[in-house]
Amino acid sequence: MEKEKPEHVRVGGIEVTIWGNNGFQTVTMQRTYKDKNDEWQKTQSLRVNDLPKAILALEKTYEKMVLKE
């Protein structure tokens, strides 16, 4: 039972990761941002302005998963 290397789709600060394990795939999504100390952080919470980027990232992820050869 071997896990596949994760694939990433990024649109701006939104990243969707495709996880594969023996033909079964799942996805996770996160947003990267800089905090008040100018350090990079990650969260699963999205702001209203992140929604168009999240939609585009999910559409690209779907295409990558469905059209994968």
N, CA, C and O atoms as a Tripos MOL2 file, in Angstrom:
@<TRIPOS>MOLECULE
protein
  276   275    69     0     0
PROTEIN
NO_CHARGES

@<TRIPOS>ATOM
      1 N           0.8420   -1.1750    0.0000 N.3       1 MET1
      2 CA          0.0000    0.0000    0.0000 C.3       1 MET1
      3 C           0.8910    1.2430    0.0000 C.2       1 MET1
      4 O           1.4610    1.6130    1.0260 O.2       1 MET1
      5 N           0.9980    1.8720   -1.1540 N.am      2 GLU2
      6 CA          1.8720    3.0240   -1.2950 C.3       2 GLU2
      7 C           1.0670    4.2920   -1.5210 C.2       2 GLU2
      8 O           0.1600    4.3260   -2.3530 O.2       2 GLU2
      9 N           1.4070    5.3310   -0.7760 N.am      3 LYS3
     10 CA          0.7510    6.6230   -0.9490 C.3       3 LYS3
     11 C           1.4070    7.3690   -2.1010 C.2       3 LYS3
     12 O           2.6190    7.2900   -2.3000 O.2       3 LYS3
     13 N           0.5830    8.0990   -2.8600 N.am      4 GLU4
     14 CA          1.0940    8.9050   -3.9530 C.3       4 GLU4
     15 C           1.6040   10.2310   -3.4090 C.2       4 GLU4
     16 O           1.1660   10.6870   -2.3530 O.2       4 GLU4
     17 N           2.5320   10.8460   -4.1340 N.am      5 LYS5
     18 CA          3.0420   12.1590   -3.7570 C.3       5 LYS5
     19 C           1.9210   13.1820   -3.9320 C.2       5 LYS5
     20 O           1.2590   13.1860   -4.9700 O.2       5 LYS5
     21 N           1.6940   14.0490   -2.9420 N.am      6 PRO6
     22 CA          0.6100   15.0320   -3.0730 C.3       6 PRO6
     23 C           0.8820   16.0240   -4.2020 C.2       6 PRO6
     24 O           2.0300   16.3760   -4.4740 O.2       6 PRO6
     25 N          -0.1950   16.4680   -4.8550 N.am      7 GLU7
     26 CA         -0.1140   17.4840   -5.9010 C.3       7 GLU7
     27 C          -0.7500   18.7540   -5.3600 C.2       7 GLU7
     28 O          -1.6760   18.7020   -4.5510 O.2       7 GLU7
     29 N          -0.2410   19.9020   -5.8180 N.am      8 HIS8
     30 CA         -0.7230   21.1830   -5.3040 C.3       8 HIS8
     31 C          -1.2280   22.0640   -6.4350 C.2       8 HIS8
     32 O          -0.6650   22.0800   -7.5290 O.2       8 HIS8
     33 N          -2.2890   22.7890   -6.1560 N.am      9 VAL9
     34 CA         -2.8210   23.8070   -7.0610 C.3       9 VAL9
     35 C          -2.8810   25.0950   -6.2520 C.2       9 VAL9
     36 O          -3.4850   25.1390   -5.1800 O.2       9 VAL9
     37 N          -2.2470   26.1500   -6.7760 N.am     10 ARG10
     38 CA         -2.2150   27.4300   -6.0550 C.3      10 ARG10
     39 C          -2.8350   28.5340   -6.8940 C.2      10 ARG10
     40 O          -2.5870   28.6350   -8.0950 O.2      10 ARG10
     41 N          -3.6330   29.3480   -6.2540 N.am     11 VAL11
     42 CA         -4.1800   30.5680   -6.8580 C.3      11 VAL11
     43 C          -4.0510   31.6450   -5.7880 C.2      11 VAL11
     44 O          -4.7810   31.6320   -4.7970 O.2      11 VAL11
     45 N          -3.1250   32.5740   -5.9870 N.am     12 GLY12
     46 CA         -2.8710   33.5850   -4.9640 C.3      12 GLY12
     47 C          -2.4420   32.9090   -3.6760 C.2      12 GLY12
     48 O          -1.5640   32.0460   -3.6910 O.2      12 GLY12
     49 N          -3.0480   33.2890   -2.5650 N.am     13 GLY13
     50 CA         -2.7190   32.6950   -1.2780 C.3      13 GLY13
     51 C          -3.4930   31.4310   -0.9630 C.2      13 GLY13
     52 O          -3.3830   30.8960    0.1410 O.2      13 GLY13
     53 N          -4.2740   30.9450   -1.9160 N.am     14 ILE14
     54 CA         -5.0740   29.7300   -1.7130 C.3      14 ILE14
     55 C          -4.3300   28.5350   -2.2980 C.2      14 ILE14
     56 O          -3.8500   28.5820   -3.4310 O.2      14 ILE14
     57 N          -4.2390   27.4740   -1.5220 N.am     15 GLU15
     58 CA         -3.5890   26.2490   -1.9920 C.3      15 GLU15
     59 C          -4.5200   25.0600   -1.7500 C.2      15 GLU15
     60 O          -5.0340   24.8660   -0.6490 O.2      15 GLU15
     61 N          -4.7200   24.2730   -2.8030 N.am     16 VAL16
     62 CA         -5.4770   23.0290   -2.6970 C.3      16 VAL16
     63 C          -4.4890   21.8900   -2.9090 C.2      16 VAL16
     64 O          -3.7080   21.9090   -3.8610 O.2      16 VAL16
     65 N          -4.5240   20.9080   -2.0300 N.am     17 THR17
     66 CA         -3.6360   19.7530   -2.1320 C.3      17 THR17
     67 C          -4.4660   18.5160   -2.4360 C.2      17 THR17
     68 O          -5.4780   18.2510   -1.7870 O.2      17 THR17
     69 N          -4.0180   17.7630   -3.4390 N.am     18 ILE18
     70 CA         -4.6540   16.4960   -3.8100 C.3      18 ILE18
     71 C          -3.8430   15.3780   -3.1650 C.2      18 ILE18
     72 O          -2.6470   15.2340   -3.4180 O.2      18 ILE18
     73 N          -4.5060   14.6010   -2.3390 N.am     19 TRP19
     74 CA         -3.8730   13.4770   -1.6560 C.3      19 TRP19
     75 C          -4.3680   12.1870   -2.2920 C.2      19 TRP19
     76 O          -5.5750   11.9800   -2.4190 O.2      19 TRP19
     77 N          -3.4520   11.3280   -2.6880 N.am     20 GLY20
     78 CA         -3.8310   10.0560   -3.2940 C.3      20 GLY20
     79 C          -3.3040    8.8860   -2.4930 C.2      20 GLY20
     80 O          -2.1800    8.9210   -1.9930 O.2      20 GLY20
     81 N          -4.1130    7.8520   -2.3720 N.am     21 ASN21
     82 CA         -3.7050    6.6440   -1.6720 C.3      21 ASN21
     83 C          -4.4250    5.4630   -2.3080 C.2      21 ASN21
     84 O          -5.6190    5.2600   -2.0880 O.2      21 ASN21
     85 N          -3.6900    4.6890   -3.0950 N.am     22 ASN22
     86 CA         -4.2390    3.5050   -3.7600 C.3      22 ASN22
     87 C          -5.4810    3.8200   -4.5900 C.2      22 ASN22
     88 O          -6.4890    3.1180   -4.5030 O.2      22 ASN22
     89 N          -5.4010    4.8770   -5.3930 N.am     23 GLY23
     90 CA         -6.4990    5.2170   -6.2860 C.3      23 GLY23
     91 C          -7.6060    6.0380   -5.6600 C.2      23 GLY23
     92 O          -8.5010    6.5000   -6.3670 O.2      23 GLY23
     93 N          -7.5690    6.2290   -4.3670 N.am     24 PHE24
     94 CA         -8.5740    7.0260   -3.6650 C.3      24 PHE24
     95 C          -7.9970    8.4180   -3.4490 C.2      24 PHE24
     96 O          -6.8920    8.5520   -2.9230 O.2      24 PHE24
     97 N          -8.7340    9.4630   -3.8490 N.am     25 GLN25
     98 CA         -8.2170   10.8180   -3.7300 C.3      25 GLN25
     99 C          -9.0870   11.6830   -2.8220 C.2      25 GLN25
    100 O         -10.3130   11.5760   -2.8200 O.2      25 GLN25
    101 N          -8.4240   12.5400   -2.0530 N.am     26 THR26
    102 CA         -9.1030   13.5520   -1.2520 C.3      26 THR26
    103 C          -8.3830   14.8810   -1.4680 C.2      26 THR26
    104 O          -7.2610   14.9130   -1.9730 O.2      26 THR26
    105 N          -9.0330   15.9690   -1.0840 N.am     27 VAL27
    106 CA         -8.4070   17.2840   -1.2110 C.3      27 VAL27
    107 C          -8.5190   18.0540    0.1020 C.2      27 VAL27
    108 O          -9.4670   17.8760    0.8670 O.2      27 VAL27
    109 N          -7.5380   18.9070    0.3430 N.am     28 THR28
    110 CA         -7.5800   19.8600    1.4440 C.3      28 THR28
    111 C          -7.2850   21.2390    0.8680 C.2      28 THR28
    112 O          -6.6390   21.3640   -0.1730 O.2      28 THR28
    113 N          -7.7680   22.2790    1.5600 N.am     29 MET29
    114 CA         -7.5550   23.6370    1.0850 C.3      29 MET29
    115 C          -7.1270   24.5050    2.2600 C.2      29 MET29
    116 O          -7.6320   24.3590    3.3730 O.2      29 MET29
    117 N          -6.1850   25.4150    1.9960 N.am     30 GLN30
    118 CA         -5.7520   26.3440    3.0280 C.3      30 GLN30
    119 C          -5.3670   27.6820    2.4190 C.2      30 GLN30
    120 O          -5.1110   27.7900    1.2200 O.2      30 GLN30
    121 N          -5.3320   28.6970    3.2730 N.am     31 ARG31
    122 CA         -4.9400   30.0470    2.8620 C.3      31 ARG31
    123 C          -3.6750   30.4230    3.6150 C.2      31 ARG31
    124 O          -3.5640   30.1910    4.8190 O.2      31 ARG31
    125 N          -2.7240   31.0050    2.8990 N.am     32 THR32
    126 CA         -1.4840   31.4770    3.4910 C.3      32 THR32
    127 C          -1.5540   32.9940    3.6260 C.2      32 THR32
    128 O          -2.0350   33.6830    2.7260 O.2      32 THR32
    129 N          -1.0740   33.5070    4.7470 N.am     33 TYR33
    130 CA         -1.0880   34.9530    4.9850 C.3      33 TYR33
    131 C           0.0540   35.3270    5.9280 C.2      33 TYR33
    132 O           0.6240   34.4690    6.6020 O.2      33 TYR33
    133 N           0.3770   36.6150    5.9660 N.am     34 LYS34
    134 CA          1.3800   37.1130    6.9060 C.3      34 LYS34
    135 C           0.6670   37.7220    8.1100 C.2      34 LYS34
    136 O          -0.2880   38.4840    7.9650 O.2      34 LYS34
    137 N           1.1480   37.3720    9.2940 N.am     35 ASP35
    138 CA          0.5490   37.9040   10.5160 C.3      35 ASP35
    139 C           1.1300   39.2810   10.8540 C.2      35 ASP35
    140 O           1.9190   39.8290   10.0840 O.2      35 ASP35
    141 N           0.7430   39.8360   12.0000 N.am     36 LYS36
    142 CA          1.1810   41.1820   12.3830 C.3      36 LYS36
    143 C           2.6870   41.2700   12.6230 C.2      36 LYS36
    144 O           3.2500   42.3650   12.6220 O.2      36 LYS36
    145 N           3.3420   40.1240   12.8280 N.am     37 ASN37
    146 CA          4.7990   40.0770   12.9980 C.3      37 ASN37
    147 C           5.5140   39.7890   11.6820 C.2      37 ASN37
    148 O           6.7140   39.5120   11.6690 O.2      37 ASN37
    149 N           4.7710   39.8550   10.5730 N.am     38 ASP38
    150 CA          5.3030   39.6310    9.2290 C.3      38 ASP38
    151 C           5.8140   38.1940    9.0330 C.2      38 ASP38
    152 O           6.7400   37.9590    8.2560 O.2      38 ASP38
    153 N           5.2040   37.2430    9.7430 N.am     39 GLU39
    154 CA          5.5570   35.8300    9.6030 C.3      39 GLU39
    155 C           4.4330   35.0990    8.8920 C.2      39 GLU39
    156 O           3.2570   35.4030    9.0940 O.2      39 GLU39
    157 N           4.8040   34.1220    8.0460 N.am     40 TRP40
    158 CA          3.8180   33.3660    7.2770 C.3      40 TRP40
    159 C           3.0450   32.4140    8.1740 C.2      40 TRP40
    160 O           3.6150   31.7130    9.0100 O.2      40 TRP40
    161 N           1.7320   32.4060    7.9780 N.am     41 GLN41
    162 CA          0.8270   31.5190    8.7050 C.3      41 GLN41
    163 C          -0.1030   30.8330    7.7030 C.2      41 GLN41
    164 O          -0.2550   31.2850    6.5680 O.2      41 GLN41
    165 N          -0.7190   29.7440    8.1390 N.am     42 LYS42
    166 CA         -1.6950   29.0350    7.3070 C.3      42 LYS42
    167 C          -2.9810   28.8610    8.0970 C.2      42 LYS42
    168 O          -2.9610   28.6690    9.3130 O.2      42 LYS42
    169 N          -4.1060   28.9330    7.3830 N.am     43 THR43
    170 CA         -5.4110   28.7530    8.0120 C.3      43 THR43
    171 C          -6.3630   28.0980    7.0190 C.2      43 THR43
    172 O          -6.1450   28.1470    5.8080 O.2      43 THR43
    173 N          -7.3990   27.4980    7.5340 N.am     44 GLN44
    174 CA         -8.4490   26.9440    6.6780 C.3      44 GLN44
    175 C          -9.6240   27.9020    6.5680 C.2      44 GLN44
    176 O         -10.5800   27.6300    5.8410 O.2      44 GLN44
    177 N          -9.5630   29.0210    7.2820 N.am     45 SER45
    178 CA        -10.6210   30.0310    7.2200 C.3      45 SER45
    179 C         -10.4060   30.9290    6.0090 C.2      45 SER45
    180 O          -9.2800   31.3150    5.6970 O.2      45 SER45
    181 N         -11.4970   31.2510    5.3370 N.am     46 LEU46
    182 CA        -11.4260   32.1060    4.1590 C.3      46 LEU46
    183 C         -12.1930   33.3930    4.4050 C.2      46 LEU46
    184 O         -13.2020   33.4050    5.1100 O.2      46 LEU46
    185 N         -11.7010   34.4820    3.8110 N.am     47 ARG47
    186 CA        -12.3990   35.7640    3.8400 C.3      47 ARG47
    187 C         -13.2200   35.8790    2.5610 C.2      47 ARG47
    188 O         -13.0340   35.0980    1.6280 O.2      47 ARG47
    189 N         -14.1160   36.8400    2.5170 N.am     48 VAL48
    190 CA        -14.9770   36.9890    1.3430 C.3      48 VAL48
    191 C         -14.1400   37.2130    0.0820 C.2      48 VAL48
    192 O         -14.4950   36.7050   -0.9810 O.2      48 VAL48
    193 N         -13.0480   37.9560    0.1760 N.am     49 ASN49
    194 CA        -12.2060   38.2090   -0.9950 C.3      49 ASN49
    195 C         -11.4170   36.9840   -1.4390 C.2      49 ASN49
    196 O         -10.8820   36.9610   -2.5480 O.2      49 ASN49
    197 N         -11.3390   35.9660   -0.5850 N.am     50 ASP50
    198 CA        -10.6480   34.7260   -0.9460 C.3      50 ASP50
    199 C         -11.5400   33.7880   -1.7530 C.2      50 ASP50
    200 O         -11.0380   32.8840   -2.4220 O.2      50 ASP50
    201 N         -12.8450   33.9900   -1.7000 N.am     51 LEU51
    202 CA        -13.7760   33.0450   -2.3210 C.3      51 LEU51
    203 C         -13.5720   32.8800   -3.8260 C.2      51 LEU51
    204 O         -13.5740   31.7440   -4.2990 O.2      51 LEU51
    205 N         -13.3950   33.9600   -4.6100 N.am     52 PRO52
    206 CA        -13.1580   33.7470   -6.0470 C.3      52 PRO52
    207 C         -11.8860   32.9370   -6.3180 C.2      52 PRO52
    208 O         -11.8610   32.1080   -7.2280 O.2      52 PRO52
    209 N         -10.8320   33.1760   -5.5320 N.am     53 LYS53
    210 CA         -9.5870   32.4160   -5.6950 C.3      53 LYS53
    211 C          -9.8030   30.9540   -5.3130 C.2      53 LYS53
    212 O          -9.2800   30.0530   -5.9690 O.2      53 LYS53
    213 N         -10.5690   30.7210   -4.2550 N.am     54 ALA54
    214 CA        -10.8510   29.3530   -3.8270 C.3      54 ALA54
    215 C         -11.6590   28.6110   -4.8890 C.2      54 ALA54
    216 O         -11.3940   27.4430   -5.1750 O.2      54 ALA54
    217 N         -12.6390   29.2870   -5.4660 N.am     55 ILE55
    218 CA        -13.4490   28.6720   -6.5260 C.3      55 ILE55
    219 C         -12.5680   28.2920   -7.7030 C.2      55 ILE55
    220 O         -12.6640   27.1770   -8.2170 O.2      55 ILE55
    221 N         -11.7040   29.2160   -8.1370 N.am     56 LEU56
    222 CA        -10.8140   28.9380   -9.2650 C.3      56 LEU56
    223 C          -9.8560   27.7950   -8.9400 C.2      56 LEU56
    224 O          -9.6280   26.9210   -9.7760 O.2      56 LEU56
    225 N          -9.2970   27.7980   -7.7360 N.am     57 ALA57
    226 CA         -8.3810   26.7290   -7.3340 C.3      57 ALA57
    227 C          -9.0850   25.3750   -7.3120 C.2      57 ALA57
    228 O          -8.5120   24.3700   -7.7350 O.2      57 ALA57
    229 N         -10.3230   25.3430   -6.8210 N.am     58 LEU58
    230 CA        -11.0750   24.0870   -6.7950 C.3      58 LEU58
    231 C         -11.4460   23.6210   -8.1970 C.2      58 LEU58
    232 O         -11.4240   22.4220   -8.4750 O.2      58 LEU58
    233 N         -11.7870   24.5590   -9.0890 N.am     59 GLU59
    234 CA        -12.0820   24.1850  -10.4790 C.3      59 GLU59
    235 C         -10.8440   23.5980  -11.1500 C.2      59 GLU59
    236 O         -10.9380   22.5910  -11.8510 O.2      59 GLU59
    237 N          -9.6810   24.2230  -10.9400 N.am     60 LYS60
    238 CA         -8.4380   23.7090  -11.5220 C.3      60 LYS60
    239 C          -8.0960   22.3360  -10.9400 C.2      60 LYS60
    240 O          -7.6160   21.4520  -11.6490 O.2      60 LYS60
    241 N          -8.3470   22.1740   -9.6490 N.am     61 THR61
    242 CA         -8.0930   20.8880   -8.9990 C.3      61 THR61
    243 C          -8.9920   19.8050   -9.5840 C.2      61 THR61
    244 O          -8.5360   18.6960   -9.8620 O.2      61 THR61
    245 N         -10.2570   20.1250   -9.7680 N.am     62 TYR62
    246 CA        -11.2000   19.1670  -10.3440 C.3      62 TYR62
    247 C         -10.7500   18.7560  -11.7400 C.2      62 TYR62
    248 O         -10.7520   17.5700  -12.0700 O.2      62 TYR62
    249 N         -10.3620   19.7370  -12.5650 N.am     63 GLU63
    250 CA         -9.8770   19.4220  -13.9110 C.3      63 GLU63
    251 C          -8.6590   18.5130  -13.8500 C.2      63 GLU63
    252 O          -8.5570   17.5550  -14.6170 O.2      63 GLU63
    253 N          -7.7410   18.8060  -12.9460 N.am     64 LYS64
    254 CA         -6.5230   18.0060  -12.8070 C.3      64 LYS64
    255 C          -6.8540   16.5690  -12.3980 C.2      64 LYS64
    256 O          -6.2350   15.6220  -12.8820 O.2      64 LYS64
    257 N          -7.8250   16.4150  -11.5130 N.am     65 MET65
    258 CA         -8.1840   15.0840  -11.0340 C.3      65 MET65
    259 C          -8.9570   14.2930  -12.0820 C.2      65 MET65
    260 O          -8.7100   13.1000  -12.2630 O.2      65 MET65
    261 N          -9.8840   14.9390  -12.7710 N.am     66 VAL66
    262 CA        -10.7540   14.2450  -13.7230 C.3      66 VAL66
    263 C         -10.0420   13.9760  -15.0420 C.2      66 VAL66
    264 O         -10.2200   12.9170  -15.6440 O.2      66 VAL66
    265 N          -9.2370   14.9340  -15.4900 N.am     67 LEU67
    266 CA         -8.5770   14.7990  -16.7870 C.3      67 LEU67
    267 C          -7.2060   14.1540  -16.6920 C.2      67 LEU67
    268 O          -6.4980   14.0480  -17.6940 O.2      67 LEU67
    269 N          -6.8260   13.7230  -15.5000 N.am     68 LYS68
    270 CA         -5.5170   13.0930  -15.2960 C.3      68 LYS68
    271 C          -5.4220   11.8130  -16.1150 C.2      68 LYS68
    272 O          -6.3270   10.9780  -16.1080 O.2      68 LYS68
    273 N          -4.3170   11.6840  -16.8110 N.am     69 GLU69
    274 CA         -4.1350   10.4900  -17.6610 C.3      69 GLU69
    275 C          -3.1990    9.5060  -17.0170 C.2      69 GLU69
    276 O          -2.9300    8.4470  -17.5850 O.2      69 GLU69
@<TRIPOS>BOND
     1     1     2 1
     2     2     3 1
     3     3     4 2
     4     3     5 am
     5     5     6 1
     6     6     7 1
     7     7     8 2
     8     7     9 am
     9     9    10 1
    10    10    11 1
    11    11    12 2
    12    11    13 am
    13    13    14 1
    14    14    15 1
    15    15    16 2
    16    15    17 am
    17    17    18 1
    18    18    19 1
    19    19    20 2
    20    19    21 am
    21    21    22 1
    22    22    23 1
    23    23    24 2
    24    23    25 am
    25    25    26 1
    26    26    27 1
    27    27    28 2
    28    27    29 am
    29    29    30 1
    30    30    31 1
    31    31    32 2
    32    31    33 am
    33    33    34 1
    34    34    35 1
    35    35    36 2
    36    35    37 am
    37    37    38 1
    38    38    39 1
    39    39    40 2
    40    39    41 am
    41    41    42 1
    42    42    43 1
    43    43    44 2
    44    43    45 am
    45    45    46 1
    46    46    47 1
    47    47    48 2
    48    47    49 am
    49    49    50 1
    50    50    51 1
    51    51    52 2
    52    51    53 am
    53    53    54 1
    54    54    55 1
    55    55    56 2
    56    55    57 am
    57    57    58 1
    58    58    59 1
    59    59    60 2
    60    59    61 am
    61    61    62 1
    62    62    63 1
    63    63    64 2
    64    63    65 am
    65    65    66 1
    66    66    67 1
    67    67    68 2
    68    67    69 am
    69    69    70 1
    70    70    71 1
    71    71    72 2
    72    71    73 am
    73    73    74 1
    74    74    75 1
    75    75    76 2
    76    75    77 am
    77    77    78 1
    78    78    79 1
    79    79    80 2
    80    79    81 am
    81    81    82 1
    82    82    83 1
    83    83    84 2
    84    83    85 am
    85    85    86 1
    86    86    87 1
    87    87    88 2
    88    87    89 am
    89    89    90 1
    90    90    91 1
    91    91    92 2
    92    91    93 am
    93    93    94 1
    94    94    95 1
    95    95    96 2
    96    95    97 am
    97    97    98 1
    98    98    99 1
    99    99   100 2
   100    99   101 am
   101   101   102 1
   102   102   103 1
   103   103   104 2
   104   103   105 am
   105   105   106 1
   106   106   107 1
   107   107   108 2
   108   107   109 am
   109   109   110 1
   110   110   111 1
   111   111   112 2
   112   111   113 am
   113   113   114 1
   114   114   115 1
   115   115   116 2
   116   115   117 am
   117   117   118 1
   118   118   119 1
   119   119   120 2
   120   119   121 am
   121   121   122 1
   122   122   123 1
   123   123   124 2
   124   123   125 am
   125   125   126 1
   126   126   127 1
   127   127   128 2
   128   127   129 am
   129   129   130 1
   130   130   131 1
   131   131   132 2
   132   131   133 am
   133   133   134 1
   134   134   135 1
   135   135   136 2
   136   135   137 am
   137   137   138 1
   138   138   139 1
   139   139   140 2
   140   139   141 am
   141   141   142 1
   142   142   143 1
   143   143   144 2
   144   143   145 am
   145   145   146 1
   146   146   147 1
   147   147   148 2
   148   147   149 am
   149   149   150 1
   150   150   151 1
   151   151   152 2
   152   151   153 am
   153   153   154 1
   154   154   155 1
   155   155   156 2
   156   155   157 am
   157   157   158 1
   158   158   159 1
   159   159   160 2
   160   159   161 am
   161   161   162 1
   162   162   163 1
   163   163   164 2
   164   163   165 am
   165   165   166 1
   166   166   167 1
   167   167   168 2
   168   167   169 am
   169   169   170 1
   170   170   171 1
   171   171   172 2
   172   171   173 am
   173   173   174 1
   174   174   175 1
   175   175   176 2
   176   175   177 am
   177   177   178 1
   178   178   179 1
   179   179   180 2
   180   179   181 am
   181   181   182 1
   182   182   183 1
   183   183   184 2
   184   183   185 am
   185   185   186 1
   186   186   187 1
   187   187   188 2
   188   187   189 am
   189   189   190 1
   190   190   191 1
   191   191   192 2
   192   191   193 am
   193   193   194 1
   194   194   195 1
   195   195   196 2
   196   195   197 am
   197   197   198 1
   198   198   199 1
   199   199   200 2
   200   199   201 am
   201   201   202 1
   202   202   203 1
   203   203   204 2
   204   203   205 am
   205   205   206 1
   206   206   207 1
   207   207   208 2
   208   207   209 am
   209   209   210 1
   210   210   211 1
   211   211   212 2
   212   211   213 am
   213   213   214 1
   214   214   215 1
   215   215   216 2
   216   215   217 am
   217   217   218 1
   218   218   219 1
   219   219   220 2
   220   219   221 am
   221   221   222 1
   222   222   223 1
   223   223   224 2
   224   223   225 am
   225   225   226 1
   226   226   227 1
   227   227   228 2
   228   227   229 am
   229   229   230 1
   230   230   231 1
   231   231   232 2
   232   231   233 am
   233   233   234 1
   234   234   235 1
   235   235   236 2
   236   235   237 am
   237   237   238 1
   238   238   239 1
   239   239   240 2
   240   239   241 am
   241   241   242 1
   242   242   243 1
   243   243   244 2
   244   243   245 am
   245   245   246 1
   246   246   247 1
   247   247   248 2
   248   247   249 am
   249   249   250 1
   250   250   251 1
   251   251   252 2
   252   251   253 am
   253   253   254 1
   254   254   255 1
   255   255   256 2
   256   255   257 am
   257   257   258 1
   258   258   259 1
   259   259   260 2
   260   259   261 am
   261   261   262 1
   262   262   263 1
   263   263   264 2
   264   263   265 am
   265   265   266 1
   266   266   267 1
   267   267   268 2
   268   267   269 am
   269   269   270 1
   270   270   271 1
   271   271   272 2
   272   271   273 am
   273   273   274 1
   274   274   275 1
   275   275   276 2
@<TRIPOS>SUBSTRUCTURE
     1 MET1         2 RESIDUE 1 A MET
     2 GLU2         6 RESIDUE 1 A GLU
     3 LYS3        10 RESIDUE 1 A LYS
     4 GLU4        14 RESIDUE 1 A GLU
     5 LYS5        18 RESIDUE 1 A LYS
     6 PRO6        22 RESIDUE 1 A PRO
     7 GLU7        26 RESIDUE 1 A GLU
     8 HIS8        30 RESIDUE 1 A HIS
     9 VAL9        34 RESIDUE 1 A VAL
    10 ARG10       38 RESIDUE 1 A ARG
    11 VAL11       42 RESIDUE 1 A VAL
    12 GLY12       46 RESIDUE 1 A GLY
    13 GLY13       50 RESIDUE 1 A GLY
    14 ILE14       54 RESIDUE 1 A ILE
    15 GLU15       58 RESIDUE 1 A GLU
    16 VAL16       62 RESIDUE 1 A VAL
    17 THR17       66 RESIDUE 1 A THR
    18 ILE18       70 RESIDUE 1 A ILE
    19 TRP19       74 RESIDUE 1 A TRP
    20 GLY20       78 RESIDUE 1 A GLY
    21 ASN21       82 RESIDUE 1 A ASN
    22 ASN22       86 RESIDUE 1 A ASN
    23 GLY23       90 RESIDUE 1 A GLY
    24 PHE24       94 RESIDUE 1 A PHE
    25 GLN25       98 RESIDUE 1 A GLN
    26 THR26      102 RESIDUE 1 A THR
    27 VAL27      106 RESIDUE 1 A VAL
    28 THR28      110 RESIDUE 1 A THR
    29 MET29      114 RESIDUE 1 A MET
    30 GLN30      118 RESIDUE 1 A GLN
    31 ARG31      122 RESIDUE 1 A ARG
    32 THR32      126 RESIDUE 1 A THR
    33 TYR33      130 RESIDUE 1 A TYR
    34 LYS34      134 RESIDUE 1 A LYS
    35 ASP35      138 RESIDUE 1 A ASP
    36 LYS36      142 RESIDUE 1 A LYS
    37 ASN37      146 RESIDUE 1 A ASN
    38 ASP38      150 RESIDUE 1 A ASP
    39 GLU39      154 RESIDUE 1 A GLU
    40 TRP40      158 RESIDUE 1 A TRP
    41 GLN41      162 RESIDUE 1 A GLN
    42 LYS42      166 RESIDUE 1 A LYS
    43 THR43      170 RESIDUE 1 A THR
    44 GLN44      174 RESIDUE 1 A GLN
    45 SER45      178 RESIDUE 1 A SER
    46 LEU46      182 RESIDUE 1 A LEU
    47 ARG47      186 RESIDUE 1 A ARG
    48 VAL48      190 RESIDUE 1 A VAL
    49 ASN49      194 RESIDUE 1 A ASN
    50 ASP50      198 RESIDUE 1 A ASP
    51 LEU51      202 RESIDUE 1 A LEU
    52 PRO52      206 RESIDUE 1 A PRO
    53 LYS53      210 RESIDUE 1 A LYS
    54 ALA54      214 RESIDUE 1 A ALA
    55 ILE55      218 RESIDUE 1 A ILE
    56 LEU56      222 RESIDUE 1 A LEU
    57 ALA57      226 RESIDUE 1 A ALA
    58 LEU58      230 RESIDUE 1 A LEU
    59 GLU59      234 RESIDUE 1 A GLU
    60 LYS60      238 RESIDUE 1 A LYS
    61 THR61      242 RESIDUE 1 A THR
    62 TYR62      246 RESIDUE 1 A TYR
    63 GLU63      250 RESIDUE 1 A GLU
    64 LYS64      254 RESIDUE 1 A LYS
    65 MET65      258 RESIDUE 1 A MET
    66 VAL66      262 RESIDUE 1 A VAL
    67 LEU67      266 RESIDUE 1 A LEU
    68 LYS68      270 RESIDUE 1 A LYS
    69 GLU69      274 RESIDUE 1 A GLU
